[in-house]
Amino acid sequence: MKELIIAFGLFLFIEGILYALFPSKMKNMLKKLELIQDSQLRNGGLIFAIIGFIIIYYNKT
């Protein structure tokens, strides 16, 4: 559980740094996100979830 909290903190840190350093670029990126089809977002999310699972799985063993 401790690792999960650390991972979540790291996620928030990275997101916060990106918004603090590049606010206008992050806003532009979010606007472009509306142009992407739902199926593309779903497939990309699934791919990243699988990659994340594989990384976690191999680091646990």
C-alpha positions as CSV (number, residue, x, y, z in Angstrom):
1,M,0.0,0.0,0.0
2,K,2.9,2.3,0.7
3,E,4.2,1.9,-2.8
4,L,0.8,2.8,-4.2
5,I,0.7,6.1,-2.2
6,I,4.2,6.9,-3.3
7,A,3.3,6.2,-7.0
8,F,0.2,8.4,-6.7
9,G,2.3,11.2,-5.1
10,L,4.9,10.9,-8.0
11,F,2.0,11.1,-10.5
12,L,0.7,14.3,-8.9
13,F,4.2,15.7,-8.7
14,I,4.9,15.2,-12.4
15,E,1.5,16.5,-13.4
16,G,1.9,19.6,-11.2
17,I,5.4,20.3,-12.6
18,L,4.1,20.1,-16.2
19,Y,1.3,22.5,-15.5
20,A,3.6,24.9,-13.6
21,L,6.3,25.0,-16.2
22,F,4.2,24.8,-19.4
23,P,0.7,26.2,-18.6
24,S,-0.1,27.4,-22.2
25,K,1.2,24.2,-23.8
26,M,-0.8,22.1,-21.4
27,K,-4.0,24.1,-22.3
28,N,-3.3,23.6,-26.0
29,M,-2.8,19.9,-25.5
30,L,-6.1,19.6,-23.6
31,K,-7.9,21.4,-26.4
32,K,-6.4,19.0,-29.0
33,L,-7.6,16.1,-26.9
34,E,-11.2,16.9,-27.9
35,L,-10.3,16.2,-31.6
36,I,-9.3,12.6,-30.9
37,Q,-11.9,10.0,-31.2
38,D,-13.1,8.1,-28.2
39,S,-12.0,4.8,-29.6
40,Q,-8.4,6.1,-30.1
41,L,-8.4,7.3,-26.5
42,R,-9.7,4.0,-25.3
43,N,-7.1,2.0,-27.2
44,G,-4.3,4.3,-26.0
45,G,-5.5,4.0,-22.4
46,L,-5.7,0.2,-22.7
47,I,-2.2,0.0,-24.2
48,F,-0.7,2.2,-21.4
49,A,-2.6,0.2,-18.7
50,I,-1.2,-3.1,-20.1
51,I,2.3,-1.6,-20.2
52,G,2.0,-0.4,-16.7
53,F,0.7,-3.8,-15.5
54,I,3.7,-5.5,-17.2
55,I,6.1,-3.1,-15.5
56,I,4.5,-3.7,-12.1
57,Y,4.3,-7.5,-12.6
58,Y,8.0,-7.8,-13.6
59,N,9.2,-5.6,-10.7
60,K,7.2,-7.6,-8.1
61,T,8.8,-10.9,-9.0
